[in-house]
């Protein structure tokens, strides 16, 4: 057994080295250490720039309560409400999808022990509300998949929403996505990350130029439910996995120890219903006996969404569910053994995002348009200007918000 274990370990190390042999393309990456006086290269080989080139407003500060991430120990505050408190970061002059991440760490920089709440905007549209009391005083990240449509820059702005609560920012990161990740995301919508969780493993970040996380995503360490255990696996590196997750995320799965379901609860700050984008990574850890089956039923907030068979040993099956309307304050994800499954459910990782693509058109709501052709042209024009998904919004408006005259 010991020899077999060493063989497996040696095989795994060899495969990891082989999988990491390609250098990550960091062309077009921007990493801005807000409030810092000096540029630097981190141990992860990321080049952190000062923010002097990207904004002309605000004041630099240092936190009183430091933490290991250097970029979180300085910040830029914006006490002047009359100024445009924005960072303008260059982007490619073509339609291109970007990962945009803004980092915030209060660190009691002002000695008042009053972490603020304020709004975050991207290119003039509200991105999110930053609540610095929401993470127990730790760092808060807001991340989005955003399409530039050839604008040549991306503007990230902070807006004061409550008197006496000063907006600030600690870091801004942009990564162009040259490959087609998350293929069901529309180019006319922005997708805001809720969670990207490595279940059964440690937190995974971009480590260096040979990192197996190629897009600077952060995979946070998940909490293993009490009825689950962690399985180590040897992935099949010959097969490509949708969305190109890092191999280190696929090294561990969790599965329930009995036939009980795996229940994962995710907090959602948005209370209003919104379309969500779910991705589940199911990685099989064992070579099944001919008589065994592993079939997973995926339910979200108690409703059945999809039933899938687990992949072969060492492989990963990616399951995407979109669009699905959800509302806060929590999302409950249940993975249960489906009918006919002799083995419990498993999962390696999970991602959840939501989009502002609500398909609301106040200009023509409840209107009666006599000319159907004209009405469709009006819809297409407004939907395009709002950056919504035309096919889905057109269908929704045609049946709800806009009534075409009878016989048209």
N, C-alpha and C positions, 0 to 999 in steps of 0.2 A: 504493500500500500504506500510506503514512503517513497519508493522509486516512482510509482505512478504519479504521486503528488508532485515530485520534482519535475517529471516529464511535462505535466500539465502547466506548471509554473513557467518552465523554460519556453514552452510553446506560446504561452500568453505574452511573455516579455518580448519574444521575437515578433509576434504579430503586432504588438503595440508599437515597437520601433519601426516596423515596416509601414504601419498606417500613418505614422507621424513624419515620414520622410519628405513630404511635400511642404515647402515653405508657404506660409500663409501670405496671401496677397493683401498687403496693408496700404496699397495705393488709394489715396483719397480719404484715409482715416483722419479724423480730427479728435483730439483729446485735449480739453481745455481745463486747466487747474485754476478755477476762478479765485481771485484774490491773491494769488501767489506772485511773488516778485521775480522768481527765477524759473526758467524752463528746466526740464530734467528728463532723463530717461529712467523709467522704473525698472525694477528687477524683471518685470514681464516683457521688457523691451518696448513697451509703449512709450512714445515720446509725448510728454505732457507739456503743452505750451502755456505761457501766461495769457491772460485775457485782454491785454492792452490793445491788441489789433482788432478785437471783435466787439467792443462796447466803449462808449464814451461817457457813460453815466455811472453813478454809484461810488461807493467807497470800499476799499479793501479792509478786511478784518481777519483776526486769528481767533480760533476757538480757545476757550479756557480748559475744556475737557477733551483732550486729544484722543485719537484712535489710530490703529495701525495703518489705515489707508491714508497716505500723505495728502491726496487730493481732497480729503474731507476735513483737513485741519486748517484750511483757509477758506474764505468765502467773500463774496461781494454783496453788500447790502444796498438797497435802493430806497433811501428815506424821502426822496423828492417825488411826490405823486404827479407833479406836472410834467416830468420828463418821460421820454419813451425808454423804459427800462428793458432794453433788448440786447441780445447777442445776435449779430449777423455773421453767419458762418458760410464760407463759400461752398458751393455744390456744383456738380457737373451740369452743364447746359444741355441736358437731354432728359427725357422722361426716365427716371431711375428711382428704384425703391431704396430707401435708407432705413437703417436702424438708428433711431434718435433716442438718446438717454440723457436725462437731466438728474443730477444727484444733489441732495440737500442734507446738511448736517448742522444743526443749530449749535450744539456744543457749548451753550450758555456764553456765547461770545460777548454779550453785553452785560453779563453779571446779573440779569434780572430774573432768570429762571422762568421766562414766559415765552415758550416756543410759539411762533406765529402761525397763522393760517392765511393763505393768499392764493390767487389764481395763476395758473401757468397757461400761456398761449403759444401756439405755433403758427407762424405765417398769418397772424390776424384772427385765427379761430381758437376758441377755448379748447385747451388740451385736457386740463384736469385742475382740481383743487388740491393744493399742497397743504396737508395738515400735519404739522411737525409734532403733534401730540399723539399721533396714531401708531408710532412704532417704539414706544417705551423710551423715547429719547435717543434712539439710534438713527443711523442714516436711512434716508428715504429715497427711493429711486422711482422715477416715472419714465417709462419706456414706450416707444411707439414704432410701428412700421409705417413709414410715411413716404409718399411718392411726390417728387419735386415738380414734375411736368415741365422741366427745362427752365426753371426760374433763375438758375445760377446761384442761388443762395437759400439758406433756411434761417428764419428769424425765430428765436426763442425768447419770449418776453414774460416778465413777472409783473402782476398787477395787484396793488393793494386793494383789499376788499373790506377791511375792518379798520376803523380808526385806531391808530397807535400800534398796529401790527405791521412791522416793516418787512417787505419781501426781501429775499436773498437767494443766492444760488452758490453751490460748492463746485460743481463740475458739469461740463457739457461734452457729450461724445456723439460723433456721427460716424457711421460705417456704411459705405455704399454696398448694396447687395447685388453683386454681379451675376449671381446664379438665382434661379427661380425657386426660392424657398417659399413655403406656404402657398401652394399653387392656387388654392381656392380664394385667396384674398383678392378683392377687386382693386384695380389701380386707382379708382376714383373714391376710395375710402381710406381713412386712417384707422389703424387697429392699435388699441391701447392695451398693453400687457397687464394682466391681472396677476398671473403667477406662471413661473416656469420652474418646475420642481423636479429634482433628482430624488426619486423615491428609493430608499435603501442605500444611498451613497452620500458622499460629502459634497459640499458646495464646489461647483466647477466654474472657473473663469478662464478667460484667455490667459495663457501662462507665458508663452514666448513665441517666436516666429515659427517654431515647429509644433505649436500647440494643436491638439486635435479639436479644440473649439476654435473654428476658423472665422467667426463673425462677431467676436467680442460679446457674445451673449453671457448672461449670468444664470446658471442653473442652481437655485438655492437648495440647501439640504432639507429634505422632507422629513416629516415625523412618521415613523413606522407605527401603524395602528397596533393596539395591544394584542389583537388576534392574528398578527402577521409575523413572519420571519423573513430574513433576507437571504437570498440565494446568490452565490457568485457564479458567473457563467464565463464561457469562452466564446465570444461572438464569432460569427462567420464573416471575416473581414473581406471576403471576396464579393459579398453582395452589397449593393448600395442601398442606403436607407433614406427614405423621403425626409426632407428638411435637413439632412446632413447633421444629425445630432452628434456630439463628440462621443468617441468610442468609450471614454471613461464613464459616461452616463449609462451606457448599455451594459456595463460590467456587472451590474447588480439589479435584481428584480426583487419585489416583495410578493409573497403569496400567503393566503390565509392558511392556518394550520389545520382547519377543519373545512367543512363545506360552507362555512359562514361567508358572507359577502365582505368585500373590502369597502369601507365607507370613508370617503375623503371629503372634508368640509373646507370650503374656501370662502374667505371673507370678501365681500364686494361692497365698495364704498358707494357705488351708484344705486340708488333705490328705484329709480324709474326703469321700466322694462327697456331692454336694449338687445340688439343682436350680438350673440357671442360666437366665438370661434374656438372650438375645442380640438386638441390634438392629444392622442393617447399613444404611448410607445409600449407595446407588449413584446417582451423578449423571453423566449422559452429557455429554461435553464437545464432541462434534462432531456435525454433521449427517451421518448415515450415507448412503453410496451405496446405491441399491436392491439392489445385489448383496452388500452387507455385512451381517453379523449379529454381534451381541455377546450371547452367552448365557453366564452365569456359573454355575459349579457351586460351591456352598459346602460345604466339608467341615470338620468340627470333630474334632480328634484322630483324623484319618484316616478318619472315617466320613462318607459322603455324607448331607447334611441337606436340601438344597434346591437346585433349579436354576431360575434366573430369567432372563428376558430384560431387558437394559438398557432404561431408559426412553427417550423421545424426547430430542432434544438440548435441554439446559438444564433438564430436569426431573429429579426425584429419585424413585427407587423405594426404599421402606422395606421391609426384610425382617426380620420378627421370628421368632425360633425359641425356643419355650418350651413345656413344660419340657424341659430336656435335662440329664441327670445328668453332672456332671464332677467330677474330683478333681485336686488339686494334685500336684506343685508348679507345673506349667505347663499352659496351654491353647494348643494349636496350631490356628490358623484358616488354612485354605487356600482361596483363591479361584482357580479354574482355568477355562480355557476349556472349555465343555461341548461335547459332540459336535455338530458342525454349526456351531460358532461360527467365523467367519473373523477375528474381532478378539480381542485379549487382554482379560483381566478388568480391572475397575476398581473403585475404592471411594473415597468421600469421607470417611466417618467411621464409628465403631463404638462401641457401648456394650455392656458386659457387667456384669450384676449377678447375685448369687445370693441365695437365700432360705433361711432356717432351717426351712422347711416340710418337715421330714423324715418326717412321718407316722409317728411312733413313739408307741405307747400302752402304757406299761408296766403300767397297771392291768389290762388285759385281754389282754395278749400270751399267746399259746398257750392261751387258754381255750376251752372248748367251751360254747357258749351254746345251751341246748335250745330256747328260744323265739326264733325269728328276728326277730319284730317287736320284742321287748324288746332283743335284741342290737343292732339297728339304732338304737334309741333311745339305748342306752348309747354307741354309737360317736358318734352325732351330738352328744351332750352333751359328751363328752370332747374331740372334735375342735374344737367351738366354744370350749371353755374354753382350749384351747391356741392358738387363733388360726390354725388350719390351714385349708386349702381342703377343705371337706366332700366335694364330689363325687369329687375325685381320691383323697383319703385313704380314703373309704369303700370305693372300688373296690379300693384297695391292701390295706386291712385284711381285707376280705371274702375275699380270695384267699390271704392270707399269715399275718397275725397272729391272726385270730379264725376259728375253725372252727365253723360252725353245724352242729347235729346233723343226721344223715341224715334226709331226708324232710321237713325243715322248709321 
